[in-house]
Amino acid sequence: MSKFQVDTQTLQQRAIGDRTTIATRHRPRIKNRFLLFFFIRCRFLQEYRSNRLQGIWASWKFGMDVKQKTQIFENLASFARKFIFGILSMAAIPNHIAFIMDGNRRYSKQHNLINGAGHRVGFSSLMSMLRYCYELGVKYVTIYAFSIENFKRSPEEVQSLMDLMEEKIEGLIKEESIVNQYGVRVYFIGNLKLLSKPVRLAAERAMDATAKNSKAVLSICIAYTSTDEILHAVEESCEEIWDKIKVLDDCGSGYGLIKLGNERNQEKNIIDVSDIERHMYMAVAPDPDIIIRTSG
Ligand SMILES: CC(C)=CCC/C(C)=C/CC/C(C)=C/COP(=O)(O)OP(=O)(O)O
């Protein structure tokens, strides 16, 4: 065969080979496009059936005021967000995100807001973040809201923060609250005895009211520091072991301590790491995957 003659068989094989390569290369994309199309269609039908898009259509048709327009933009934004989150949540989503609330006073100063207004803005941003987390499918969210150190702030500021917390915790219990919308169980974490009575009672009410929610978990750390948490866990572990020793110590001559030591086969370490871990306030959630400190 001269070098100008075409070997049709080889060309055919190459062509088939190329087509196969292209088809293989494109197959996942075609599959993804199909999935995407299917997803858009499902979300559209879901939204349409939920009457939201019908409402938007009716408003455009029959004229609307500013409030209605705002509502429409909110609905569109929520639709777009859910759509984007739907795609994002096809990939791996963090199981636990923690937020350290910070920078509210600096925000307030920068924007010339009155005292305490920065904290209110901070709280409302927090609520938006919570909504996004739950829409994305994050199961555990932790908020570091108020540390034991924060009690050293001026009495007026501490009081105003306690009032804000009481008001917002009461809001969380309401039926239409984000917590009930997404089936979130709330835990208040920290040395709650240090809180003012109204805040403590509100926190206890919120924990009781959401105890049956099981879709997600929100841990709110108030009157919390990690060193206090460790101290509390050690104290609780010691008390637990001491109660066991007292039960075993029927002859009152240290028998309980020896028996427990032998049982655990570690005479020196009557208490071990797993005991401490069990008594940590944060035992209600796994370790966070991401910790976000707001402010810069
Ligand atoms: C129920 C619930 C979760 C309530 C949360 C209420 C709330 C807004 C708490 C934040 C309080 C706080 C001490 C933030 C830290 O510093 P900073 O933001 O005061 O100020 P800085 O870092 O600018 O000094």
The ligand as a Gaussian input file, in Angstrom:
#p B3LYP/6-31G(d) Opt

LIG

0 1
 C      -30.548000      33.245000      71.544000
 C      -29.270000      33.708000      70.982000
 C      -28.457000      32.741000      70.202000
 C      -28.911000      34.987000      71.170000
 C      -27.655000      35.556000      70.673000
 C      -27.536000      36.991000      71.080000
 C      -26.223000      37.585000      70.632000
 C      -26.282000      38.531000      69.488000
 C      -25.067000      37.247000      71.232000
 C      -23.712000      37.767000      70.879000
 C      -23.035000      38.285000      72.123000
 C      -21.595000      38.556000      72.103000
 C      -21.015000      38.772000      73.426000
 C      -20.818000      38.570000      70.961000
 C      -19.345000      38.798000      70.910000
 O      -18.820000      40.072000      70.713000
 P      -19.516000      41.354000      70.057000
 O      -20.205000      40.885000      68.854000
 O      -20.338000      41.959000      71.128000
 O      -18.562000      42.498000      69.719000
 P      -17.162000      42.831000      69.155000
 O      -16.465000      41.571000      68.779000
 O      -17.410000      43.749000      67.992000
 O      -16.542000      43.546000      70.304000

